[in-house]
Amino acid sequence: MRGKYGFDPYLALIVAAAQMVIAKGASWGQQAFREPLDPYAYALLLVGPLAILAHRRFPLVSTAAALAACDLFLVGGYAYGPSFISPGVLLFLLVTRGKRVIAWGMAGMTLLSFLSYAWLVGNRDLFHNVWILTFIMLLMVLAELVRIVKERRAERGRTAEEEARRQASEERLTMAQELHDVLAHNISLIHVQASTALHLIDDNPEQARTALATIKTASKEVLGEMRSVLNVLREGAPRSPTAGLDRLDELVERSGLQVTLKRVGSRPLPPQVERAAYRIVQESLTNAARHAPGSEVTVRLEYGTQELAVLVRDSGATTPAVLSESGSGNGIPGMRERASALGGSLVAGPLPVPGGTGFQVEARLPLPEETS
């Protein structure tokens, strides 16, 4: 009963006890002009608490039964006061539980029955009638205010829950993108270096050994980054530091390309901008290793007051591209999505160079104003 009906049994018990205690006091105070309590009176006082127990399933019938018991208590000549509690509580519950039409209809019936009783017993004082109307209106207005507060609280809860779900969804998308970038770069690098090692293992063992060392480092790196991203799924697990521009030298060293890294200016960057810039450079180097092996690559980072400009340019392939047809096709769109998510832009395309065709990726990521 606790799980299905909430606090209704406790409320019914409280109302029953309150009505009995108040009835005793009111009967003693009004003994000169009202009838003393008898079993019939006590039975009428118990109708209201029983109606509270049935209120969730039968809101209209239970409220009408409590109001009828109240009227019979008054018509029986018993003391004023205690019989009013149950109808008032039930009207309040009707409003707060969303049965507003029934509530206001029953409030009108309650007002009509009380005024009719007053007219029957000869009490036609205007002030008395206004007092009854005012009391019922105050009760209903208070119930409406409580209902509004509950609905707003529930709406805030729903909004917070939806926001939490949205953030969780965005986090999952971010993790998926991080995993794609990590795997695409490192697996491509491993493949390129493995092909190089196989090609040189007989003629140039030292260079093949270097390629195998790069494979070992790259495989360790990909495992570490995957573990870092997947740890986010564990409740309470700390997030390891994400890839940042301070690791560009390491990225360039592992790429197996002839890379020239240039930085123009310096300033602190928001984490999301730094991560996006790193992934854009990483994906560009992956594409260069896949489509333009042997090329010379220039990576330029320009720290402006309003934006970070990222430029990655290669001079075109000088050896056959062993992985030119094995890409997923999501690299450039993924980089463009990263830039757009931050309010920036990314342009990528072929670039004429002496003796052939290279490729260039240029991203511009907006930056907040520096605070002094």
Secondary structure, DSSP 8 states (H G I E B T S, - for coil): -HHHHTTHHHHHHHHHHHHHHHHHHHHHHTTTTS----HHHHHHHHHHHHHHHTTTT-HHHHHHHHHHHHHHHHHTT--SSGGGHHHHHHHHHHHHTT-HHHHHHHHHHHHHHHHHHHHHTT---HHHHHHHHHHHHHHHHHHHHHHHHHHHHHHHHHHHHHHHHHHHHHHHHHHHHHHHHHHHHHHHHHHHHHHHHHHHTTT-HHHHHHHHHHHHHHHHHHHHHHHHHHGGGSTT--------GGGHHHHHHHH-SEEEEEEE------HHHHHHHHHHHHHHHHHHHHH-TT-EEEEEEEE-SSEEEEEEEE---SS--TTTT---S-HHHHHHHHHHHTT-EEEEEEEEETTEEEEEEEEEEE------
